[in-house]
Amino acid sequence: MSQRTLLVVEDDAALRETIVYNLRREGYLVLSAADGVTALEVARQQPPSLVLLDLMLPRLDGLDVCRQLRGRPETASVPILMLTARGEESDIVVGLEMGADDYVTKPFSWNELRARVR
């Protein structure tokens, strides 16, 4: 079985590195980006199997990243898991309507995130 490639897009460096570290321990190949523009470039160069995407990002917010990923043939069907502190019902609905497949609010448990990634 080939190794699944995940893209973690999170501007908080400590949180990003913690997520990357734990996902690598689970056996995934993990790429990361600290802003939306970099995320799109990474996804263009190496389309991932799953994107974990924060909403509040510098340079290009998560909703715009989601919309652009959905608009590219090579990433249109890649599952997107929004991972954000914005937990109001309206935020969740907007995220899902913009193309996210799942939505996890911060703070989250590692066990829940791991299960959703699987």
C-alpha positions in Angstrom: 0.0 0.0 0.0 1.4 3.4 -0.9 2.0 6.0 1.7 -0.8 8.7 1.9 0.4 12.3 1.6 -1.2 14.8 3.8 -0.9 18.6 3.7 -1.2 20.5 7.0 -1.9 24.2 6.5 -1.7 26.1 9.8 -0.1 29.4 10.6 0.6 28.6 14.3 4.1 27.0 14.1 3.9 25.1 17.3 0.5 23.6 16.5 1.5 22.8 12.9 4.7 21.0 14.0 2.7 19.0 16.6 0.2 17.9 14.1 2.9 17.1 11.5 4.9 15.1 14.1 1.9 13.1 15.3 0.7 12.3 11.7 4.2 11.2 10.7 4.2 8.8 13.7 1.0 7.4 12.2 2.9 6.6 9.0 1.7 9.4 6.8 4.0 11.5 4.5 3.2 15.0 5.7 3.8 18.3 3.9 3.1 21.6 5.6 2.5 25.2 4.9 2.2 28.3 7.1 0.0 30.4 4.7 -2.5 30.0 2.0 -0.3 31.0 -1.0 2.4 28.4 0.0 -0.3 25.8 0.6 -1.5 26.2 -3.0 2.0 25.9 -4.4 2.8 22.8 -2.3 -0.5 21.2 -3.5 0.3 22.1 -7.1 3.7 20.5 -6.9 2.6 17.4 -5.0 -1.2 16.8 -4.8 -2.0 15.4 -1.4 -4.5 12.7 -0.4 -6.0 14.9 2.3 -5.7 18.6 3.3 -6.0 19.8 6.9 -6.8 23.4 6.5 -7.0 26.3 9.0 -9.4 29.1 8.1 -7.5 32.1 9.4 -4.3 32.2 7.4 -1.9 34.9 6.3 -1.7 35.9 2.6 -4.7 33.9 1.6 -7.4 32.7 3.9 -8.6 29.1 4.2 -11.9 29.6 2.4 -10.0 31.0 -0.6 -7.5 28.1 -0.5 -10.4 25.7 -0.3 -12.2 27.3 -3.3 -9.0 27.3 -5.4 -8.2 23.7 -4.5 -11.7 22.7 -5.6 -11.2 24.6 -8.9 -8.1 22.8 -9.9 -8.5 19.4 -11.7 -5.6 17.9 -9.9 -7.0 18.7 -6.4 -10.7 19.0 -7.0 -11.5 15.7 -5.4 -9.0 15.8 -2.6 -10.8 15.7 0.8 -10.4 18.9 2.9 -10.7 18.9 6.6 -11.1 22.4 8.1 -9.2 22.7 11.3 -10.1 26.0 13.0 -10.9 27.9 16.1 -14.0 29.3 14.3 -16.7 27.1 15.7 -19.9 29.0 15.3 -22.6 27.2 13.3 -22.5 29.8 10.6 -18.7 29.3 10.2 -19.1 25.5 9.9 -21.9 25.9 7.3 -19.8 28.3 5.2 -16.8 26.0 5.4 -18.8 23.0 4.3 -20.6 25.0 1.6 -17.2 26.2 0.2 -16.2 22.6 -0.3 -14.8 21.3 3.0 -15.6 17.6 3.6 -15.3 17.8 7.4 -14.8 20.5 10.1 -13.0 20.2 13.4 -12.8 23.0 15.9 -9.9 23.9 18.1 -9.1 22.8 20.6 -9.5 19.2 19.5 -8.4 15.9 20.8 -5.7 14.0 19.1 -7.8 10.8 19.0 -10.7 12.6 17.3 -8.3 14.2 14.7 -6.6 10.9 14.0 -10.0 9.2 13.5 -11.2 11.9 11.1 -7.9 11.7 9.1 -8.3 7.9 8.7 
